[in-house]
Amino acid sequence: MSFNPFEKEDFHAPNAEINTTPLVDVMLVLMVIFLVTAPVLEQSIALNLPKTASVSISQSKPVTVSITQSGNYFWEGQEISKEELTQKFLEVKGSKEQILIRADSQTQYSTVAFVLAEASRVGVTNIGFAVDGNN
């Protein structure tokens, strides 16, 4: 037995593979940091939100669309169907008339959403909501 360090029996070639364990550890730590800080960053955004106040309507009399609790539609006090509502929106599309939506407080959201979707689809954009100012 000899003490030569370069003998074939004792000589091991260097490992040519990259050790990925530290890389995986660093990636996991970064992922945990991002998961913890992301919700905090989202909630701490400083915004200057608009204040609620009554706004006077520029027109003397807007077009009123009323929606009852049962889901019936009324255009200026006259009951109309969904198809007629779309037709009425097409008629006022080019004008500068304001549409005022008056919905019962117990009306389903889907009924009001239909009115907004139809107005948007047709191209009517000047829409407001009538609310009771007495809390």
Buried (B, 14 or more C-beta within 10 A) or exposed (E): EEEEEEEEEEEEEEEEEEEEEEEEEEEEEEEEEEEEEEEEEEEEEEEEEEEEEEEEEEEEEBBBBBBBEEBBBBBEEEEBEEEEBBEBBEBBEEEEBBBBBBBBEEBBEEBBEBBBEBBEEBEBEBBEEBEEEEE
